């Protein structure tokens, strides 16, 4: 595997170099040259992926999707496929998976040894096998959020995970926000600001969920302006206000461009400041089917020039 990966990287580097020589001036500022892509977080169609992942992936490919982001990696498998098997499934459908969500938790770091457990090392290795660029943790356990020092210690682990990812195919580690990062504060400083200040941009990317933060009292454009250039990946999401749910949230996701988030402005700002992954996610559907929403969201992104 190591030898084939090296050969693959060498061939890729040669191809990129040749392409650059041929069209450098024309392509310098194009989305393709920047590695920009549009994909879908498979949590958007989670029930369908649970029932029949193959049929669901085929449906997404038929809609025009080229990239997906997983939300289901368990016991060394992606949606019950081994890494090599899942990569072949994706390849056969014309799909790529440049990123995925796997929570980096307490069980993955051995504090006594100051090293990752074999389980996390396998997680990173498997991510490389399926072709990921980013290994993204979408949650932070409340245990780490009891103090500012606790958060900072976890950020040290994030940076070390970035080093581990870098050693495995040049990947980067990433963190994806929810809402608590903006509502929870230490000495008047938001948890999110502490996270951004204490992660190394060379090792750790941030995937800004431009919808989740509204339930934390933040606004996407404000965060983008404050931390411009730190978001290599983005969850493209719109929100509508609803009656408070059991979880206390006052907003839920909806079709892009129909809610309160200035989605196009935010993704355009991201495009100008270094965002290369635009991952569509819709978790609530207002009576429509998840797959119909996925199709409509992609059409809107294409209309906006993505």
N, C-alpha and C positions, 0 to 999 in steps of 0.2 A: 504493500500500500504506500509506504513512504517513497519508494522509488518511482512509482507511477505518478504520485502527486508532484514530485520534483519535475518529472518529464512534462507533466501537464502545465505546470507553472512556466517552464522554459518556453514551451510552445506558445502559450498565451502571451508571454512577454514579447516574443518575436513578432507575433501577429499584431499586437498593439503598436509596436515600434514601426512596422511596415505601414500600417494604416495611418499613423501619425504623420509620417513623411509624405504620404500621398495627399493628405487633406487637412493638414494642421491649421492653416489659415481659415478654412471654411468651417471647421468643426470646433474650434477653440472654445466657443461659448454655447455649444449646443447641448441639450439634455443628454444625448447619447455619449458625448465626450466626457461629461461629468459623471457618468455612471448612474444617471437618474432613472428611476423606475417607479411604476405604480403597481401595487399589489393589494391583496385582501387578507385581513386577519381571519383565519378560519374559525375563530370564535363567533364570527358574525353568522355562520351557518352551523353552529355547534351541534344542534340536534340532528341535522342531516348528516354531518360527519360522523356522528355516533352511530346512526342507523345504517348508513351505506356510504362509507367514505369514497369508494371508487366511483360510484354513480355521481356523487356530489362534485368530485374533482373534475369529472368529465363535463358536468354541466357548467362549471366555472370556466373551463377551457373553451367551451362552445360559446360562452358569452363574450369571450375576448380577453380574459385574464391570462397573463403570462407569468405572474409571480404570486406566490402565496406565503403566508407567515403562519407557522404552526402554533397551536395552543394545547398540544396533547403529546407529551413525551413521557412515557412511563416504563420503568423496568427495561430500559435500553431499546424501546420501540417507539416509533411514530405511528399513531393510529393503528397499532398492532402489527405494523410492518417493521422488520429489522432495517437499520439505516440504509444498507446497500439496496435492499428490496424497495424501500420507499423512494430512493433516488431514481431507481429504474421506472417505477410507476409514474413519477413526475416527468421524467425524461420522455417516456412514451407518449405522454399527453401534451408535450411541449411546454411544460411548466418548470419553473425554477423556484427554489425556496431560499432566498438570501438572508432570512432571519427567522427566529423562532423564540417563543416564550417558555422559559423554564425557571421557576423560582429558585434563587440561590438562598438556601435556608441554613438554620443552625446545624443540621445534620451533614452539611457539606464542608464544614470547616473544623479542623481539629485544632483547638486552641493550644493544647499541650505541645503538639508537634509543629504548630505554626505552619500548617500545610493543609491542602485540600484533601478530602477523603477520596477514595477510589471512585466513589459514586459520582462525584462532581467531575473528576478527571475523565470518566467515561462519557459523561454528558457533553463535555467540550469536544472530545474526540469524535463522538457520533455526529455532533453538529458539523464538524469539518467534513465528515464522510458525505453528508447530504448536500454539501455545498454552501453552507451558511457563511455570510460575512460577519453577522452580528449574533451574539448569544445574549439574549435579553432577559433579564429578571424583571417580572412585572409586579413585584410585591416586596414589602419590607415588614417583617414580623414585628409586632408591637413590642416584643422584648427588647429590640434594638432601639426603640424610640422613647425609652424612659428617661434618657438624658442626652445632652449634647455630646458628651464624651462617648457614649455608646454609639451614637450615629457616626461620629468620626472614626471610631475603631472599625465599624462596618465598612466605611469608605476605604479604609486601608485594605480590607479584604477585596472590595470591588477592584481596586487598582491591581492587586495581585492576580485577581481573576482575569483582568485585562492582559497581564503578562502571560498567563497560561494560554489564553486565547491566541495571543500573538505567536506563541510557539507552535500552535496548531493551525498551520495554513494561513497565518497572518490575519486571523480574525480579530475582532474587538468585542469586549464585553459591553453590555448596555443596560440601562435602567429605564423602566417605563413607569410613568406616574399614574396615580389615581387622584384622589381629592385631598387626603389627609396631609399630604406634603405641603399644602398651602394653608391649611387651617391650623396645623400644629406648629407651635413656635417655641423657641428657647431664647430668652432675653430679647424678645421682640423680633428675632430673626426667624424667618420661616424655615421649616425643615428642608424645603426644596432649595433654598439659597445655600444652606449648609451642605447639602448633597453636591450641588454644582461647584461650590468653592473647594471642596475636598476630594474631587475626582480629577484624575489626570486626563486631559483631552486627548492625549496621544494613545491612551489605553482604554478609556471608557467613553462610549458615546451615550447620548441621551435621546430617548424616543419620547417626544412630547405628544401626549394625548391631548389634543386641543379641545376635547369635549369634557373629559373627566374633571378637569380643574375647576369648572364652573361650580360644581358642588362643594368645592373647597373655598369658594369666595374669590377666585381669581378669574382673570380674563386672558384669553389666548394671546391677543395682540400685545397686551402689557408684558407678558412673560417673554414673548418673542423679542420685543424691543430691549428688554433688560438683559437677556442672555443670547443675543444674536450671535450666530455662528457656532453654538454648542449643540445644535440638534441635527445630527446626521440623518435621523429618522423621525418620522412624524405619523401619528395615528390621525388620519383625516376623518373628522367626525363633526356632526352638527348636533345641536341640542334644542329641545323645546322644554318649556316650563310645564310641570305637571303637579298634581296634588301630591304632597309628600308621601312617599312610599314607606314600607316597613323599615327600610334601611335609612330613612330620614332624608333621602335624596329628593331634591326639588326639580331636578332636570333628568331627562332621558334622551337617548340618541334618536335621530330621525334622518330622513332623506337629506342628502347634502344640499345646501342652499335654501332650505325651507325653514330653518330655525333661527336662533339668535346669534350663532357664531358667524363672524365675518369670514367664512371658510376660504373663499377665493383670495381675499386679501392676505390671510395668514399663510396659505400655501405659497402664494407669490413671494411673500417675505422670506419664507423658508428657502425657496428656490434661489433667491438672491444672496442668501447668507450661509449656504452650505448644506442644506437638506437634500439628500439624494434618494431616500426611500420615502415614498408617499403611500402609506398603507391604509386603505379604507377599512373602517370598522363601524358597524351599526349593530347595536345590541337589542334595540327595541324597534317594533315594526308598525305600530298603529294599524293593525288589521291586515297588513300585506304579508306575503310570504317572505322569509329571509332571502331566498334566491331571487325573487323579483326585486327586492330592495338592492341586492348586490348588483344586479344588471342595471338598474336605474342609476345607482351611485357611480358606476364605471362610465356610463354614458355622459353623466354630468362632468366628471373629471376630464373626459376627452373633449367635451365642449369647451372647457376652460383651457385647453391646450396642454394637457398632461397625458 
